[in-house]
Amino acid sequence: MSETASSDQPVASRLMRPGFGTIAYHTLEGKTPTIVFLGGLMSDMTGTKALALDAHCRANQRSFIRFDYTGHGQSDGAFEDGTIGDWHRDALSVIDDLTTGPLILVGSSMGGWQMLLAALARPDRVAGLVGVAAAPDFTENLMWDTFDQRTRDLLIADGIVHMPSDYDDSSYPITRALIEDGRDHLVLGGPMAFDGPVRLLHGMVDADVPWQVSLQITERLTSTNVITTFIKDGDHRLSSATQLARLTAAVEEVAAHCE
């Protein structure tokens, strides 16, 4: 591990992984369980929810880590070269190399898929889950299944399509590799063996991930300690002050069950 600095970013630590590129991250030392934030597609560890959790954990002396996936933020790599499996490997690298003891995973959007994959892969480490507009299986259910035939044909022929973003003037480069790799990591097709406390938050006017996805997660998890909260006027980001307070309260509720 080493340190790096940028003119427009805070100093980040770096997890060196020969052959896989480095991962940029920030940690806070404190009481366990450690909170691990897993961000969304094309987001980074300086987003609103990541920083809100950082501030909350700092104020409450909780151990916390946030990081950038490969091809995101300050980490190495290009976004269009990444897949669900690559980002799953990133999450496990952070868990295995940078944390000890029990963990609470907080997954936002695509991070909610990564949260579930990591919980299934590391059942001895993950004690609780908090999902925010969690989007497991989105490459299949919310991308491929909704693409028209022309988009599918372009993706197969060219290996990439650029989809417009609802949040800025940029576009999302969606690759055939992302779609095909996603099929190797689908989780909603059957039971998910996780028995710890789970809290799911989802806005009912989410235009990106339907709130029914959180119902599917609730049904598939084997845990009986699952509470799903729907915010009637909440969008995909769930980043208002009230919604962020709801997130940190959910984290504290899960932590209370795990301590």
N, C-alpha and C positions, 0 to 999 in steps of 0.2 A: 504494500500500500504506500502511496505517496500523496503529496499535496499538489494542487494546481490552482492557479489564479487566473481570472479574466477581468478585463477592464469593465465589463458590464454585468458580471455575475459575482456573487459572493464566493469566497474561497471554498472549494469543495475538496474533500478527500477522494482518492481514487483507488479502486480495487483492481489490481493488476491481474489479468488472466491471459497468460501466454496462449496464443492461438485463437482467442475469442475477443480481444480488445478489452479496454478498461471501462469500468462503470464508475461514474461520478456519484457521490453520495454525501449526505450530511447526517450526523448522529447527535443525539443527546444522551448523556448518561443519567440514569435515575432508577427508580424502582421498577421492578418487573410486575406483570408481564410487559415485554417490549412491544410497542406499537410499531407496526411496519406498514407504511403507506405504499400502495400499488396504484399508480396513476393510469390514466386513460390513453387511448390511441392518439398519438401526436400531441400529447400534453407533456409537461415536465414537472420536476420537483419544486418549481417556483410558482405553481398554480395556487389558486385561492384556497382550495381545500387542504393542500399539503402545508401551506404556511399557517392556516388556521389551526391545524393539528399540531404543528411545531410550537406555536404560541401556547396552546393549551397544555401540551406536555411539559413545556418549559415552566409554566406557572404552577404545575402540579407535580413537578419533580418526577416525571415519568420518563422511562427510557423510550427513545423514539428514533426511527431511521426512515429517511426518504431518499429516493435514488432515481436516476434516469435510466430507462431501458436503453439497450443498444439502438443507435440511430435516433435517439431523443435527447433534447437538451444538451448537456455538457458531456455526455458519454460518447465513446467512439462509434463510428459506423454511419451508414446512410439509412434513412428510414425505409426506403423502398427495398433494401436488401433484407429487412427483418421479417420474421414470421412469428406466429403464436408460440411455436416451439422454441425459437430463439429467445423470446422475452420470458418464457417459462424458465429457461436455463438461467437467464439473468436473475430472476426472482430467487431461484434456488441457490445461486451463488451468493447472493446477499444474505439469505437465511443461514446457509452453511458456514460462510466465511466471516461474517460480520456480527452475528448475534449468538447469544447463549441463552439457555433457559426458555420458558414458555413465551409464546408469541400471540398477539392479537393482530390479525391481518385486516387492514382496511382497504377495500378495493373499490375504485371508482370506474364505472363504465367498463372498458376493456380490462381494467384492473380487477373488476369483479370476477371475470373469467380466470385471470391469473391467480386470484385469491383462492378460488375453488380448486384449481389445479395444484397449487402449492399445499393446500390442506390435505388433499388426497395423497400427495407425494411424501409429505412429512407429518404423518399423524401423531408422531411422538413429540413434535415441537409446537404444532399449532393448537392453541387452547381455545380460541374464539375468533369469530368473524363478524365484520361489519361491512355490508355492501351498500354502495351508493349508486343507484341507477345501474346496477350490475348487469353486464351484457355477455353472459356466456354464450358460446356458439354463434356469435353475431356474424362471422364470416359466411356461415351457411344460411342462417335463418333471416338475417337482416341485410345481407349483401346478395349472395348468389341467387337465393330464392326470389329476390325482388328485381333482379336485373332483367331487362328485356333481352330478346334474342340477339339484337345487334350488339349490345354491350357484352354479352357472353361470347359472341363470335370474335369481337375485337380482343377480349381478354385472352382467349385461347390462341388467337393468331399472333398477337403482338406481345403477350406476356404481361401487359400493363394497361390500365385505363386510369384516367384522371377524373375523379368525381368532385363536383363542386362542394365547398364547405358552407355550412350555414352560419359560421362564426366570423369569417373574414373573407378577403378577396382571393385567398389561396385555394388550392384544390388538394384532394387526397389522392396520392398515387396508390392505387390498389393493384397488387400484382397477382398473377396466376399462382405463384408460389404461396402467397398468403392464404388464398382460398384453399388450395390443395393441402397445405400443411394444417390448416384449421380443421380439416376433416379427421386428422389423426388425434385431435385433442377435444373432441366434442364431449360434453358431460351431461347434457340434459336427456339423453336417451334412456337412462335407467337410474336406480338409486345411487346416491352419493354418500359414502360411508363416512360421515362426520357427526359426532355426537355432542360436541361442545355447544356453548351458547352462540346464537346467531341473531343479529339484528340487521334487517334490510330496510332501506329507505328508498322510496321511488316517487317521483312526481307524476301526477296523473295527466299532465299536459306535456309530457316528455315526447318530443317529436322524433327522437332518434332511437330510443329503446322503449318499446311499449311496456307499460306498468305490469302487464300480464306476465312478463318474463320473471319478475320477482315472485309471482305466484308459482310458476313452474319450479323455481329454485326451492321455494318452501316445501313443495310437494316432494321433490326428489331427495332432499336432505334427510338422513335417518334421524337426526337430532329431533327431540321433542321440544327443546328449548329454542324455538325460532319465533321471533316476533317481527312481523312485516308491517311497516308504517307507510301509508300512502298520503302524500301531500297533494291535496286537491288542485291547488293552483301552482304546483311545482313543475318547473321545466327540467331539462336534462342536467343542467349544471348544478342545481340545488346549492347556490352559492350566496344567497342573501344572508344577512346577519342572523335572522331567525332560523334559517335552515342549517347554517353552520353550527349554531348552538344546539340544534337537534342532533347533529352529527356527533359533536363532542359528548353530549349526554349519552348517546348510544354507546360510545366507546367506554365511558365510565361505567355504564350498566354492565357491559360485558366484562370489563376488568374486575368488577366487584364479584362476579361469579368465578373468576379465574384465580383470584388472589388467595 
